[in-house]
Amino acid sequence: MRAFKRVLTVAALTAPLVMGCAGLASAQEGLSADYGKGAFVANQNGAGVGALESSVSPDGIAHAEFFIWADENGVSGSFVGSGASWNND
């Protein structure tokens, strides 16, 4: 029983490592990483939405963030974006 617990423990600890290395090896072919976060609100004071997005891919990098707010005074908002691309020939 003790040997079985040891084998189970070692398998549980090494499985994520093996899967992570396999994922890392496959990621070299098509690197891609993305992040996004967003929020919205609608209440008696007004309504608004905002988001933040970033990405990295074999074609380049990009970042954008924005918000839009509407209330009794009108509509307002803001946008910021940047990026870079390259040719992978």
Biopython code that builds the backbone (N, CA, C, O; Angstrom):
import numpy as np
from Bio.PDB.StructureBuilder import StructureBuilder

atoms = [
    (1, "MET", "N", (0.823, -1.192, 0.000)),
    (1, "MET", "CA", (0.000, 0.000, 0.000)),
    (1, "MET", "C", (0.872, 1.263, 0.000)),
    (1, "MET", "O", (0.560, 2.239, -0.682)),
    (2, "ARG", "N", (1.934, 1.234, 0.748)),
    (2, "ARG", "CA", (2.823, 2.389, 0.814)),
    (2, "ARG", "C", (3.483, 2.651, -0.544)),
    (2, "ARG", "O", (3.629, 3.804, -0.949)),
    (3, "ALA", "N", (3.880, 1.593, -1.242)),
    (3, "ALA", "CA", (4.488, 1.737, -2.561)),
    (3, "ALA", "C", (3.478, 2.313, -3.555)),
    (3, "ALA", "O", (3.832, 3.131, -4.403)),
    (4, "PHE", "N", (2.236, 1.888, -3.447)),
    (4, "PHE", "CA", (1.187, 2.395, -4.328)),
    (4, "PHE", "C", (0.992, 3.903, -4.122)),
    (4, "PHE", "O", (0.835, 4.650, -5.088)),
    (5, "LYS", "N", (1.004, 4.340, -2.871)),
    (5, "LYS", "CA", (0.855, 5.764, -2.579)),
    (5, "LYS", "C", (2.019, 6.570, -3.137)),
    (5, "LYS", "O", (1.829, 7.683, -3.628)),
    (6, "ARG", "N", (3.223, 6.011, -3.062)),
    (6, "ARG", "CA", (4.393, 6.696, -3.607)),
    (6, "ARG", "C", (4.290, 6.830, -5.127)),
    (6, "ARG", "O", (4.563, 7.893, -5.685)),
    (7, "VAL", "N", (3.896, 5.743, -5.787)),
    (7, "VAL", "CA", (3.750, 5.786, -7.247)),
    (7, "VAL", "C", (2.683, 6.795, -7.636)),
    (7, "VAL", "O", (2.862, 7.561, -8.582)),
    (8, "LEU", "N", (1.587, 6.798, -6.915)),
    (8, "LEU", "CA", (0.509, 7.743, -7.190)),
    (8, "LEU", "C", (0.972, 9.182, -6.977)),
    (8, "LEU", "O", (0.643, 10.060, -7.775)),
    (9, "THR", "N", (1.718, 9.431, -5.929)),
    (9, "THR", "CA", (2.224, 10.766, -5.640)),
    (9, "THR", "C", (3.205, 11.233, -6.711)),
    (9, "THR", "O", (3.119, 12.369, -7.177)),
    (10, "VAL", "N", (4.133, 10.368, -7.103)),
    (10, "VAL", "CA", (5.108, 10.722, -8.140)),
    (10, "VAL", "C", (4.393, 10.983, -9.460)),
    (10, "VAL", "O", (4.737, 11.929, -10.169)),
    (11, "ALA", "N", (3.422, 10.173, -9.796)),
    (11, "ALA", "CA", (2.666, 10.377, -11.041)),
    (11, "ALA", "C", (1.911, 11.701, -11.007)),
    (11, "ALA", "O", (1.872, 12.424, -12.003)),
    (12, "ALA", "N", (1.316, 12.015, -9.870)),
    (12, "ALA", "CA", (0.561, 13.262, -9.752)),
    (12, "ALA", "C", (1.474, 14.484, -9.862)),
    (12, "ALA", "O", (1.060, 15.520, -10.380)),
    (13, "LEU", "N", (2.697, 14.371, -9.383)),
    (13, "LEU", "CA", (3.625, 15.495, -9.440)),
    (13, "LEU", "C", (4.315, 15.632, -10.796)),
    (13, "LEU", "O", (4.639, 16.746, -11.207)),
    (14, "THR", "N", (4.544, 14.529, -11.492)),
    (14, "THR", "CA", (5.255, 14.602, -12.771)),
    (14, "THR", "C", (4.331, 14.798, -13.965)),
    (14, "THR", "O", (4.777, 15.292, -15.001)),
    (15, "ALA", "N", (3.076, 14.432, -13.856)),
    (15, "ALA", "CA", (2.155, 14.570, -14.999)),
    (15, "ALA", "C", (2.050, 16.015, -15.477)),
    (15, "ALA", "O", (2.150, 16.254, -16.681)),
    (16, "PRO", "N", (1.853, 16.988, -14.588)),
    (16, "PRO", "CA", (1.797, 18.374, -15.080)),
    (16, "PRO", "C", (3.110, 18.828, -15.723)),
    (16, "PRO", "O", (3.089, 19.590, -16.690)),
    (17, "LEU", "N", (4.232, 18.378, -15.209)),
    (17, "LEU", "CA", (5.521, 18.736, -15.778)),
    (17, "LEU", "C", (5.659, 18.183, -17.189)),
    (17, "LEU", "O", (6.107, 18.892, -18.090)),
    (18, "VAL", "N", (5.283, 16.936, -17.386)),
    (18, "VAL", "CA", (5.368, 16.319, -18.715)),
    (18, "VAL", "C", (4.432, 17.022, -19.685)),
    (18, "VAL", "O", (4.819, 17.312, -20.817)),
    (19, "MET", "N", (3.205, 17.299, -19.255)),
    (19, "MET", "CA", (2.247, 17.986, -20.126)),
    (19, "MET", "C", (2.714, 19.408, -20.429)),
    (19, "MET", "O", (2.542, 19.885, -21.551)),
    (20, "GLY", "N", (3.298, 20.087, -19.453)),
    (20, "GLY", "CA", (3.789, 21.442, -19.665)),
    (20, "GLY", "C", (4.924, 21.482, -20.669)),
    (20, "GLY", "O", (4.974, 22.379, -21.511)),
    (21, "CYS", "N", (5.832, 20.529, -20.595)),
    (21, "CYS", "CA", (6.939, 20.479, -21.555)),
    (21, "CYS", "C", (6.435, 20.173, -22.954)),
    (21, "CYS", "O", (6.944, 20.725, -23.929)),
    (22, "ALA", "N", (5.447, 19.302, -23.066)),
    (22, "ALA", "CA", (4.876, 19.008, -24.377)),
    (22, "ALA", "C", (4.191, 20.247, -24.940)),
    (22, "ALA", "O", (4.302, 20.530, -26.133)),
    (23, "GLY", "N", (3.492, 20.977, -24.097)),
    (23, "GLY", "CA", (2.843, 22.215, -24.549)),
    (23, "GLY", "C", (3.847, 23.261, -24.955)),
    (23, "GLY", "O", (3.626, 23.986, -25.925)),
    (24, "LEU", "N", (4.942, 23.357, -24.237)),
    (24, "LEU", "CA", (5.987, 24.319, -24.568)),
    (24, "LEU", "C", (6.622, 23.986, -25.909)),
    (24, "LEU", "O", (6.889, 24.882, -26.709)),
    (25, "ALA", "N", (6.865, 22.699, -26.162)),
    (25, "ALA", "CA", (7.455, 22.290, -27.430)),
    (25, "ALA", "C", (6.522, 22.599, -28.592)),
    (25, "ALA", "O", (6.978, 23.046, -29.644)),
    (26, "SER", "N", (5.236, 22.371, -28.423)),
    (26, "SER", "CA", (4.310, 22.653, -29.514)),
    (26, "SER", "C", (4.096, 24.152, -29.688)),
    (26, "SER", "O", (3.752, 24.591, -30.786)),
    (27, "ALA", "N", (4.288, 24.945, -28.649)),
    (27, "ALA", "CA", (4.081, 26.383, -28.738)),
    (27, "ALA", "C", (5.163, 27.064, -29.572)),
    (27, "ALA", "O", (4.941, 28.164, -30.077)),
    (28, "GLN", "N", (6.316, 26.443, -29.727)),
    (28, "GLN", "CA", (7.389, 27.035, -30.500)),
    (28, "GLN", "C", (7.003, 27.201, -31.963)),
    (28, "GLN", "O", (7.510, 28.098, -32.636)),
    (29, "GLU", "N", (6.110, 26.347, -32.468)),
    (29, "GLU", "CA", (5.709, 26.416, -33.864)),
    (29, "GLU", "C", (4.807, 27.617, -34.129)),
    (29, "GLU", "O", (4.927, 28.256, -35.174)),
    (30, "GLY", "N", (3.922, 27.927, -33.215)),
    (30, "GLY", "CA", (2.989, 29.020, -33.420)),
    (30, "GLY", "C", (2.753, 29.774, -32.130)),
    (30, "GLY", "O", (1.691, 29.645, -31.521)),
    (31, "LEU", "N", (3.718, 30.550, -31.709)),
    (31, "LEU", "CA", (3.630, 31.307, -30.471)),
    (31, "LEU", "C", (2.397, 32.185, -30.477)),
    (31, "LEU", "O", (2.135, 32.898, -31.445)),
    (32, "SER", "N", (1.639, 32.130, -29.389)),
    (32, "SER", "CA", (0.455, 32.964, -29.272)),
    (32, "SER", "C", (0.144, 33.157, -27.802)),
    (32, "SER", "O", (0.098, 32.190, -27.041)),
    (33, "ALA", "N", (-0.068, 34.390, -27.403)),
    (33, "ALA", "CA", (-0.451, 34.696, -26.028)),
    (33, "ALA", "C", (-1.445, 35.851, -26.069)),
    (33, "ALA", "O", (-1.226, 36.850, -26.753)),
    (34, "ASP", "N", (-2.528, 35.702, -25.336)),
    (34, "ASP", "CA", (-3.574, 36.720, -25.326)),
    (34, "ASP", "C", (-4.019, 37.014, -23.901)),
    (34, "ASP", "O", (-3.988, 36.138, -23.037)),
    (35, "TYR", "N", (-4.431, 38.248, -23.667)),
    (35, "TYR", "CA", (-4.984, 38.641, -22.376)),
    (35, "TYR", "C", (-6.125, 39.612, -22.640)),
    (35, "TYR", "O", (-6.014, 40.500, -23.485)),
    (36, "GLY", "N", (-7.192, 39.443, -21.931)),
    (36, "GLY", "CA", (-8.315, 40.353, -22.072)),
    (36, "GLY", "C", (-9.056, 40.515, -20.754)),
    (36, "GLY", "O", (-9.184, 39.565, -19.983)),
    (37, "LYS", "N", (-9.537, 41.713, -20.505)),
    (37, "LYS", "CA", (-10.314, 41.984, -19.310)),
    (37, "LYS", "C", (-11.345, 43.034, -19.670)),
    (37, "LYS", "O", (-11.028, 44.010, -20.350)),
    (38, "GLY", "N", (-12.569, 42.844, -19.224)),
    (38, "GLY", "CA", (-13.618, 43.785, -19.547)),
    (38, "GLY", "C", (-14.594, 43.934, -18.402)),
    (38, "GLY", "O", (-14.659, 43.092, -17.507)),
    (39, "ALA", "N", (-15.355, 45.017, -18.440)),
    (39, "ALA", "CA", (-16.367, 45.265, -17.412)),
    (39, "ALA", "C", (-17.454, 46.146, -18.005)),
    (39, "ALA", "O", (-17.211, 46.908, -18.941)),
    (40, "PHE", "N", (-18.644, 46.034, -17.454)),
    (40, "PHE", "CA", (-19.729, 46.914, -17.858)),
    (40, "PHE", "C", (-20.602, 47.197, -16.650)),
    (40, "PHE", "O", (-20.622, 46.438, -15.681)),
    (41, "VAL", "N", (-21.319, 48.303, -16.729)),
    (41, "VAL", "CA", (-22.231, 48.675, -15.651)),
    (41, "VAL", "C", (-23.431, 49.383, -16.271)),
    (41, "VAL", "O", (-23.302, 50.126, -17.244)),
    (42, "ALA", "N", (-24.572, 49.141, -15.697)),
    (42, "ALA", "CA", (-25.795, 49.842, -16.090)),
    (42, "ALA", "C", (-26.624, 50.013, -14.821)),
    (42, "ALA", "O", (-27.060, 49.032, -14.218)),
    (43, "ASN", "N", (-26.838, 51.270, -14.420)),
    (43, "ASN", "CA", (-27.621, 51.535, -13.217)),
    (43, "ASN", "C", (-28.308, 52.888, -13.342)),
    (43, "ASN", "O", (-28.352, 53.457, -14.433)),
    (44, "GLN", "N", (-28.837, 53.404, -12.259)),
    (44, "GLN", "CA", (-29.565, 54.658, -12.289)),
    (44, "GLN", "C", (-28.682, 55.862, -12.631)),
    (44, "GLN", "O", (-29.202, 56.913, -13.004)),
    (45, "ASN", "N", (-27.369, 55.729, -12.513)),
    (45, "ASN", "CA", (-26.453, 56.828, -12.815)),
    (45, "ASN", "C", (-26.014, 56.874, -14.268)),
    (45, "ASN", "O", (-25.543, 57.912, -14.731)),
    (46, "GLY", "N", (-26.159, 55.770, -15.000)),
    (46, "GLY", "CA", (-25.735, 55.721, -16.394)),
    (46, "GLY", "C", (-25.332, 54.313, -16.786)),
    (46, "GLY", "O", (-25.619, 53.349, -16.077)),
    (47, "ALA", "N", (-24.669, 54.210, -17.916)),
    (47, "ALA", "CA", (-24.215, 52.909, -18.416)),
    (47, "ALA", "C", (-22.845, 53.066, -19.043)),
    (47, "ALA", "O", (-22.545, 54.087, -19.662)),
    (48, "GLY", "N", (-22.025, 52.057, -18.880)),
    (48, "GLY", "CA", (-20.686, 52.123, -19.448)),
    (48, "GLY", "C", (-20.079, 50.759, -19.672)),
    (48, "GLY", "O", (-20.520, 49.758, -19.106)),
    (49, "VAL", "N", (-19.067, 50.739, -20.500)),
    (49, "VAL", "CA", (-18.331, 49.518, -20.798)),
    (49, "VAL", "C", (-16.861, 49.896, -20.976)),
    (49, "VAL", "O", (-16.545, 50.994, -21.434)),
    (50, "GLY", "N", (-15.973, 48.983, -20.612)),
    (50, "GLY", "CA", (-14.542, 49.194, -20.778)),
    (50, "GLY", "C", (-13.833, 47.874, -20.985)),
    (50, "GLY", "O", (-14.314, 46.836, -20.530)),
    (51, "ALA", "N", (-12.702, 47.893, -21.659)),
    (51, "ALA", "CA", (-11.956, 46.659, -21.909)),
    (51, "ALA", "C", (-10.473, 46.958, -22.085)),
    (51, "ALA", "O", (-10.071, 48.070, -22.427)),
    (52, "LEU", "N", (-9.685, 45.931, -21.839)),
    (52, "LEU", "CA", (-8.239, 45.956, -22.017)),
    (52, "LEU", "C", (-7.873, 44.662, -22.715)),
    (52, "LEU", "O", (-8.281, 43.590, -22.268)),
    (53, "GLU", "N", (-7.110, 44.733, -23.803)),
    (53, "GLU", "CA", (-6.724, 43.548, -24.556)),
    (53, "GLU", "C", (-5.272, 43.663, -24.994)),
    (53, "GLU", "O", (-4.828, 44.725, -25.431)),
    (54, "SER", "N", (-4.531, 42.553, -24.872)),
    (54, "SER", "CA", (-3.159, 42.478, -25.360)),
    (54, "SER", "C", (-2.967, 41.137, -26.044)),
    (54, "SER", "O", (-3.575, 40.145, -25.645)),
    (55, "SER", "N", (-2.128, 41.097, -27.071)),
    (55, "SER", "CA", (-1.860, 39.828, -27.742)),
    (55, "SER", "C", (-0.454, 39.821, -28.327)),
    (55, "SER", "O", (0.098, 40.857, -28.698)),
    (56, "VAL", "N", (0.102, 38.620, -28.394)),
    (56, "VAL", "CA", (1.397, 38.376, -29.023)),
    (56, "VAL", "C", (1.204, 37.176, -29.936)),
    (56, "VAL", "O", (0.654, 36.159, -29.513)),
    (57, "SER", "N", (1.650, 37.280, -31.184)),
    (57, "SER", "CA", (1.517, 36.178, -32.136)),
    (57, "SER", "C", (2.729, 36.185, -33.059)),
    (57, "SER", "O", (3.551, 37.098, -32.981)),
    (58, "PRO", "N", (2.856, 35.194, -33.928)),
    (58, "PRO", "CA", (3.979, 35.192, -34.870)),
    (58, "PRO", "C", (3.970, 36.412, -35.800)),
    (58, "PRO", "O", (5.003, 36.763, -36.370)),
    (59, "ASP", "N", (2.818, 37.053, -35.954)),
    (59, "ASP", "CA", (2.712, 38.207, -36.844)),
    (59, "ASP", "C", (3.031, 39.529, -36.169)),
    (59, "ASP", "O", (3.300, 40.513, -36.857)),
    (60, "GLY", "N", (3.008, 39.583, -34.829)),
    (60, "GLY", "CA", (3.308, 40.834, -34.147)),
    (60, "GLY", "C", (2.687, 40.906, -32.762)),
    (60, "GLY", "O", (2.246, 39.900, -32.208)),
    (61, "ILE", "N", (2.661, 42.118, -32.213)),
    (61, "ILE", "CA", (2.100, 42.361, -30.886)),
    (61, "ILE", "C", (1.071, 43.491, -30.986)),
    (61, "ILE", "O", (1.155, 44.342, -31.871)),
    (62, "ALA", "N", (0.107, 43.487, -30.072)),
    (62, "ALA", "CA", (-0.924, 44.525, -30.088)),
    (62, "ALA", "C", (-1.437, 44.758, -28.668)),
    (62, "ALA", "O", (-1.438, 43.855, -27.832)),
    (63, "HIS", "N", (-1.870, 45.984, -28.420)),
    (63, "HIS", "CA", (-2.459, 46.346, -27.130)),
    (63, "HIS", "C", (-3.528, 47.404, -27.380)),
    (63, "HIS", "O", (-3.330, 48.320, -28.178)),
    (64, "ALA", "N", (-4.662, 47.272, -26.693)),
    (64, "ALA", "CA", (-5.727, 48.262, -26.820)),
    (64, "ALA", "C", (-6.509, 48.328, -25.520)),
    (64, "ALA", "O", (-6.682, 47.324, -24.828)),
    (65, "GLU", "N", (-6.976, 49.522, -25.200)),
    (65, "GLU", "CA", (-7.863, 49.694, -24.059)),
    (65, "GLU", "C", (-8.830, 50.825, -24.372)),
    (65, "GLU", "O", (-8.480, 51.790, -25.051)),
    (66, "PHE", "N", (-10.060, 50.692, -23.863)),
    (66, "PHE", "CA", (-11.068, 51.708, -24.134)),
    (66, "PHE", "C", (-12.120, 51.718, -23.038)),
    (66, "PHE", "O", (-12.243, 50.776, -22.255)),
    (67, "PHE", "N", (-12.884, 52.819, -23.003)),
    (67, "PHE", "CA", (-14.090, 52.869, -22.190)),
    (67, "PHE", "C", (-15.099, 53.784, -22.874)),
    (67, "PHE", "O", (-14.735, 54.711, -23.598)),
    (68, "ILE", "N", (-16.362, 53.504, -22.630)),
    (68, "ILE", "CA", (-17.467, 54.325, -23.118)),
    (68, "ILE", "C", (-18.450, 54.482, -21.961)),
    (68, "ILE", "O", (-18.812, 53.501, -21.311)),
    (69, "TRP", "N", (-18.874, 55.704, -21.708)),
    (69, "TRP", "CA", (-19.801, 55.984, -20.606)),
    (69, "TRP", "C", (-20.921, 56.885, -21.111)),
    (69, "TRP", "O", (-20.665, 57.862, -21.815)),
    (70, "ALA", "N", (-22.138, 56.567, -20.760)),
    (70, "ALA", "CA", (-23.293, 57.385, -21.138)),
    (70, "ALA", "C", (-24.126, 57.656, -19.895)),
    (70, "ALA", "O", (-24.438, 56.747, -19.125)),
    (71, "ASP", "N", (-24.482, 58.932, -19.713)),
    (71, "ASP", "CA", (-25.341, 59.307, -18.591)),
    (71, "ASP", "C", (-26.201, 60.497, -19.018)),
    (71, "ASP", "O", (-26.318, 60.782, -20.210)),
    (72, "GLU", "N", (-26.787, 61.176, -18.075)),
    (72, "GLU", "CA", (-27.684, 62.290, -18.385)),
    (72, "GLU", "C", (-26.969, 63.458, -19.054)),
    (72, "GLU", "O", (-27.615, 64.307, -19.669)),
    (73, "ASN", "N", (-25.648, 63.512, -18.942)),
    (73, "ASN", "CA", (-24.864, 64.593, -19.548)),
    (73, "ASN", "C", (-24.423, 64.289, -20.976)),
    (73, "ASN", "O", (-23.924, 65.176, -21.668)),
    (74, "GLY", "N", (-24.599, 63.062, -21.421)),
    (74, "GLY", "CA", (-24.190, 62.681, -22.772)),
    (74, "GLY", "C", (-23.360, 61.411, -22.777)),
    (74, "GLY", "O", (-23.431, 60.598, -21.855)),
    (75, "VAL", "N", (-22.581, 61.257, -23.819)),
    (75, "VAL", "CA", (-21.745, 60.072, -24.011)),
    (75, "VAL", "C", (-20.292, 60.507, -24.062)),
    (75, "VAL", "O", (-19.960, 61.496, -24.716)),
    (76, "SER", "N", (-19.423, 59.773, -23.376)),
    (76, "SER", "CA", (-17.992, 60.066, -23.417)),
    (76, "SER", "C", (-17.231, 58.752, -23.510)),
    (76, "SER", "O", (-17.775, 57.685, -23.230)),
    (77, "GLY", "N", (-15.974, 58.842, -23.905)),
    (77, "GLY", "CA", (-15.170, 57.633, -24.019)),
    (77, "GLY", "C", (-13.732, 57.953, -24.340)),
    (77, "GLY", "O", (-13.352, 59.111, -24.513)),
    (78, "SER", "N", (-12.944, 56.903, -24.417)),
    (78, "SER", "CA", (-11.526, 57.034, -24.704)),
    (78, "SER", "C", (-11.029, 55.736, -25.311)),
    (78, "SER", "O", (-11.558, 54.666, -25.009)),
    (79, "PHE", "N", (-10.010, 55.820, -26.169)),
    (79, "PHE", "CA", (-9.394, 54.648, -26.778)),
    (79, "PHE", "C", (-7.895, 54.864, -26.886)),
    (79, "PHE", "O", (-7.452, 55.950, -27.261)),
    (80, "VAL", "N", (-7.113, 53.850, -26.565)),
    (80, "VAL", "CA", (-5.663, 53.856, -26.725)),
    (80, "VAL", "C", (-5.285, 52.522, -27.349)),
    (80, "VAL", "O", (-5.719, 51.473, -26.871)),
    (81, "GLY", "N", (-4.492, 52.545, -28.397)),
    (81, "GLY", "CA", (-4.055, 51.315, -29.046)),
    (81, "GLY", "C", (-2.636, 51.436, -29.553)),
    (81, "GLY", "O", (-2.190, 52.524, -29.915)),
    (82, "SER", "N", (-1.929, 50.326, -29.580)),
    (82, "SER", "CA", (-0.580, 50.301, -30.123)),
    (82, "SER", "C", (-0.281, 48.893, -30.614)),
    (82, "SER", "O", (-0.954, 47.936, -30.231)),
    (83, "GLY", "N", (0.723, 48.775, -31.457)),
    (83, "GLY", "CA", (1.087, 47.465, -31.959)),
    (83, "GLY", "C", (2.296, 47.522, -32.868)),
    (83, "GLY", "O", (2.755, 48.595, -33.259)),
    (84, "ALA", "N", (2.791, 46.372, -33.190)),
    (84, "ALA", "CA", (3.915, 46.244, -34.111)),
    (84, "ALA", "C", (3.767, 44.912, -34.827)),
    (84, "ALA", "O", (3.324, 43.928, -34.235)),
    (85, "SER", "N", (4.133, 44.881, -36.085)),
    (85, "SER", "CA", (4.072, 43.627, -36.844)),
    (85, "SER", "C", (5.378, 43.450, -37.593)),
    (85, "SER", "O", (6.124, 44.408, -37.795)),
    (86, "TRP", "N", (5.647, 42.230, -38.001)),
    (86, "TRP", "CA", (6.870, 41.946, -38.730)),
    (86, "TRP", "C", (6.612, 40.828, -39.718)),
    (86, "TRP", "O", (5.653, 40.068, -39.585)),
    (87, "ASN", "N", (7.470, 40.739, -40.698)),
    (87, "ASN", "CA", (7.367, 39.738, -41.734)),
    (87, "ASN", "C", (8.233, 38.546, -41.330)),
    (87, "ASN", "O", (9.417, 38.712, -41.040)),
    (88, "ASN", "N", (7.656, 37.356, -41.310)),
    (88, "ASN", "CA", (8.380, 36.160, -40.887)),
    (88, "ASN", "C", (8.850, 35.304, -42.058)),
    (88, "ASN", "O", (8.818, 34.077, -41.965)),
    (89, "ASP", "N", (9.281, 35.911, -43.143)),
    (89, "ASP", "CA", (9.747, 35.124, -44.302)),
    (89, "ASP", "C", (11.084, 34.528, -44.039)),
    (89, "ASP", "O", (11.631, 33.836, -44.898)),
]
sb = StructureBuilder()
sb.init_structure("model")
sb.init_model(0)
sb.init_chain("A")
sb.init_seg("    ")
for serial, (resi, resn, name, xyz) in enumerate(atoms, 1):
    if name == "N":
        sb.init_residue(resn, " ", resi, " ")
    sb.init_atom(name, np.array(xyz, "f"), 0.0, 1.0, " ", f" {name:<3s}", serial, name[0])
structure = sb.get_structure()
